[in-house]
Amino acid sequence: MYQSQIDVYQFHMATIRARKKADGTTSYTVQIRINRDKVLVYQENQTFARKQAAQAWAKRRETELSEPGAIERANRKGHTVREMIDRYVLEGAKAVEMGKTKKATLLAIAASYLGEIVDSAISSQVLVDYALWRMSPAGGGVKPQTAGNDLAHLGSVLSVARPAWGYEVAPHAMGDARTVLKKLGYNMKSRERDRRPATNELDKLLEYFFEMLKRRPSSINMPKVLAFALFSTRRQEEITRIRWVDLDEDRQAVKVRDMKNPGQKIGNDVWCHLPDEAWAIVQSMPRECDEIFPYNSDSISAAWTRACQFLAIKNLHFHDLRHEGVSRLFEMDWDIPRVASVSGHRDWNSLRRYTHLKGRGDLYCNWRWLKSVVEANVVLGGRSKCNGR
């Protein structure tokens, strides 16, 4: 009953079947079957979003499989992209908690058709096809920057899969794919974000969070978390990892463990200065747990999202508080080394993307919320036992 939905294209060893899916899009499955003396010695299937990619892959595989010993190597059981991602997520969790965005992206890739591709079949053509599919309506119609993020996170997996686990991943596949996409005119780099919270938006958020604390005193003390993120410029996950033993009282500094940094994260511990406002907030927290802010990062994210939705605040991320904090220091005429001593940045090129100045001076001088935040009572409840936070 599917005959009307299938077109067949014949190659020497390969057959390509185009099948219409329920959502109206078409997928192309290449089937390679090789017989010797009328006995099937090898077969292989791969599915693609574009016919051109399926044809190119079929021709390449025909050439590869005609080489001496290729059939024997091909009969080795391959490892799928999904298996690689699952292992990467599992191994990575043993060292340090993976970022929510990266993990969600990798799991989405694993669940897509690309997740079924085996290691030996991963080529620049396959990766280019995936990026083009992601930017098409069938793949979600994402922007090139989002498709670029997909490739970047997948590249982290592939860069480990070959040297660490012995998977047959072409070492230059990802680099070649990016080169092709660039030459096709796609800008895969993320655009610099320039969103900063407005004063009235922070007012609304703090009013909302203080009201929530009145109703549930043992809930996350979001006023302190929000204000600390702003004045310390710390990332959300960094805030929840800071421990009392990480404080240097004499230097008014904190050790930020496993700070995010291109090319390095695990073991990248950096001492960062805490401005007076952030220091006052730290000192106002009860010393009942190892962590200064004994909260779950996902719970903070959920609380932030609910508040912004309830208040109809559009396109404001928790990370924008870090942007605000760094920009504030520059507006106060702090020089680059001094700002970097707070933010933890190592060079100007990465630091400047957070600076979108609104003027000169300290916008938070005599900020009406600081006293309320510092004096706010903290009820940790069950968290004081440090049992799962």
N, C-alpha and C positions, 0 to 999 in steps of 0.2 A: 504493500500500500504506500510505500515511500518512494516508488519508482519515479513518480513525477517530480520529486524533489531532488533527484540525484542526477548530476551530469558527470561523465567519466572522461578523463583525459589520459591517454596511454603514453607511457615512456617505455624504455627498453626493459627495465626491471620494476618500474614504479607505476602505480595507479593513483590518480588524484580524484577524490570524490568531493563534490561541493554539495553541502547539505544545508538547507534552510532551517534555522532554529525557530523556536516558538516566538522569540522577540522580533522576528523578521530579518535578522542578520544572517549572513552566510559564513560558514566555517569550511575550511578545506583540509581534508585528511589525506595524507600521503601514506600509501601502503606499499611497502617494498617486499617482494617475495622472490627468493632465489632458489632454483632447483638445480640439482646435480644428478644426472642419471635418473630423472623423473622423481627424485626424492627432495622434499623441502628441507633445505639446510639452514635457511635463515629467513626471518621475517621481522619487519619493523614498521611501526605506525607513528606518525606525528601529525598534530593538528595545528593549523595556522589560521590567522584572521584574514590574511590576504592571499589571493591565488598566486600573485607574483612571488611571494615569499615561499609558498609551497613548491612552486616550480623550481626556484633557485636551490632550495634545500634538496629536492629530489635529484637534480642534476649533480650537485656536489656529492651526495651520498653514493650515487652510482659510480662516480669517479673514485671515491675513497674505497668502496667495497670491491672494486676491480683489482686493487693492489694485492700483492702476495701476502697471505696471512691475515688479511683484513676481516674475512668471515670469522675466523677463530677469535680475533680480538672483539669483534662486534657481538659475538655470542656471550661475552661476559655480561653478567647482569649489571645494568647501569643503575645509577642513583638519580632519582628525580630531583628537580629544584625544590619541590615540597619537602623531601627528605633532608636536603641540605639546610633549608631554612629551619626546620624543626630541630635539627641538631645544633645549629648555630644559636637559636634562641635558648635551648637547654644548656649548652656549654657556657654561653654568655651570662646566664642568670647565676651561675656558680661564682663568677668573679664580681660582677656588679650589676645592679638593677638596670635593665635596658629602658631607654626612654619610651614613653607610651606611643609617641608618634611613629618612631622607627619600628617598634614591635607591631603596631597595627598595620603599617604599610607592608611589612614582610609577610604577615599572615594573609593579607589581601592578595599579594602576589602568589602565595602558595595555593590559595583557593581558586586562582584564575587558571586558564588553560596553560599558562606558562609553567605552572606547578607540576604538570605531567611530563615536561620535557626532561630527558635524561641528560646527565652531565656531558657525555661525549657528543651530544647533538647541539650543545649550546655554542652558537656562533654569533658573529656580529650581525649577520642577517636576521637571526632569530630575535636578538635583542632590539634591533631597529624596528622590526615588525611589531614587537610588543609595545614599544613606545608609541608608534603610529596608531596602533589599536587603542591604547589608553586615551589618545587625543581624539579618537573618533567617537561618534555617538554610542557605538556598541560597547566601547571600553570605558564609558563614563564621560567622555567629552571634556577631559581635564585640560588645563593649560600646560604648555610645554614645561614650565617650571615644576609642576607637579609630577609629570612624567620623568623629568630629570631627577627629582627626589627619589622616585621609585628605583631608577637605575643606580643612583648613588647608594641606597640602602642594600640593593641586591649585590652591588659591587663589593660591599663589605663581606658578604657571605662568600662570593666566588673567590675573593682574595685569600680566604682562609681554607676553602674546601680543597684546593689542590695541594698546597704544601703541608697542611695539617692532617688531612684525612685521606690523601691520595686519590681524590676524585679526578676524573679526566676532564678537566675544564681548560679550554684554550686560554692561555695566559693573556692574550691580547684582544680577546673578543670584546670586552667592555670598552676598552680604549678606542678600538676601531669603530664600535657602534656610536660612541659619542662624536667621533670625528665625522662620520657619515651624517649624523643628524645636524651637526653644525653646518656642514657644507650644503645641506638641504635647506638651510635658513632658519632652523629652529633654535631659539635661545633657551637652553635648558637650565640656565642658572637662575636661582631664586632671586626675585626682586627684593631690594632692601625695603624693609618695613619702616614706615615713618609715623606710625600711630602712637600718639601720646594721650594719656587720660586727661580730660578737661577737669578743671576744679570742681565744677558742679557734678560731674560724674563720680568723682571720689566722694563728694558730699553725700550723694545718694547711696553709694555703696556702703559707706560707713554707717549711715543712719539705718540702713537695712540690716547690716551685720550686728549692730548693737541691739536692735530690736529682736533679732533671732536669739541673741545671748540672754535677753530677758526671759524669753519663752523656754529656752533650753540652756541653762547655765553651763552644763557639762559638754556642750557641743564645741566644735573647733572655734578657738578664739580668733576669728578671721580679722577683726580690727588690728590685732597685734601682728598677725601674719602679713596682712596687706602693708601695713606701715613699715614693718621690718624689711620686706621685699623692696620697697621704694627707697628707703634710706641706706640699706646695705648693698643694693643692686644685686642681691643674690637670686639665683634661679629657684624655681619652686622645689625641685627635688633636692637641691643643695640645702635648702632651709630645713627640711625634715631629717637630713643626715647629720647636722651639726650637733656635737656633743659638748657637755660642760668641760670635759677634759681637753677640748679643742680650743678653749679660750686662753689667751695670754693677757692676763690682767694688766701687766706692766706696760705692754705695747698697745693695749686696746685693739687687739687683733684676734682673728679667728682662723683656724686651719680648715680650709674647704677641701674635703677629701674627694678624690676622683673627679676633679673639676673637668667639665667638658672642654675639649681642646682638639682641633683637627689632628688626626693621626695618633692621638694619645688620650686616654681617659683613665684607665685602670692605673692606679698608683700615682696619678698626677695630682698630688696634694700641694695646695698653694696657700700661703699665709696672706690674708687680706685684712686691711685696716677697716675698722668699723667706725664710721662717723658718730658723733656724739648722740644723735637721735637714735641710731640703730643700737648703740651701746646701752642707752637708757632702757630701750624696749627689752633687750636681752636680760638686763638686771632685774626687770619687773616680772620675769617668768619664775615660777616655783621650781626649786631644785629637787623634784620628786622622781625624776627619770634620768636615764643616761643622756637622752636627747633633750636639747633646750626646747624645741618645739616637737613634742612627741605625737605628731599627727601623721596620718597617711597621705602621701602625695596625691593619690587618686581622689581621696575624699576632699582635699582642698580644691582640686580642679572641678569636682562636681559642685561644690558649694559656690565657687566663682561663676560657673556656667548658669546655675539656677538663678543667682542674683542678677546677672546681666540680662537674662531672659525676662525675669519678673519686672525689672526696671526699664526694659526696652532700650538697653545700651547696646548699640550695634558695634560689632567688629572690634571689641576690646578684649585682648588676651591677657592672662596673668603675666606673661613674659613682658608685656608692655610696661609694667612697673619697673623692670630693670632698665628698660630704655629711658623711662622718665628719670630714674635715679642717676644714670650716667649723664644725661643731658643737663640735669640740674647742676651737677658738679662743674661742668664746663661753663654754664651760665654764671656760676659763682667765681669764674676766672681761675679755676684750678688748672694747673698745667698737665700735660699728658702723663708724665710719670706719677704724679700725685693721684690722678683719676684712676690710672691703672693699678695703683696700690690698693684701691677699693674694689674695683671691678674684677681684677685678676687677669686682665688682658695682657698679652705679651708684646703686642706691637700695635702701631697706629692703624694699620690697614684693617684689622679686625675690630678695632675700637671705634673707628669713625662711623661705622654703620649704625651706631646707636645714638649719634648726635644729630639732632635736628633742633637747633636752638630757637627759642622764642624771644629772647632778649637778654638782658644782663641783670644780675642780682639773684637773690635767693627767693624763689616763688613761695617757699615754705617757711620763710622767716615768720615767727610768731603764728605758725599754723594752728588754727583753733582746735584741731583734732588731736594734736600730739599729747597734750596733758591728759585727755580722756583715755587715749590708748594706753599710755604708760600706767595710769592709775587703775585701769580696768582689772577687775578680779578674774583670776583664772581658776576654773574648776576642772581638774583633770579626770575626776571620777575613777573609772576602772583603769584609765591610762596610767595612773600613778603607780600601778603594779607592773607597768611596762610589759603587759601580756598581749602582744599582738598589735598594740597601738590602735 
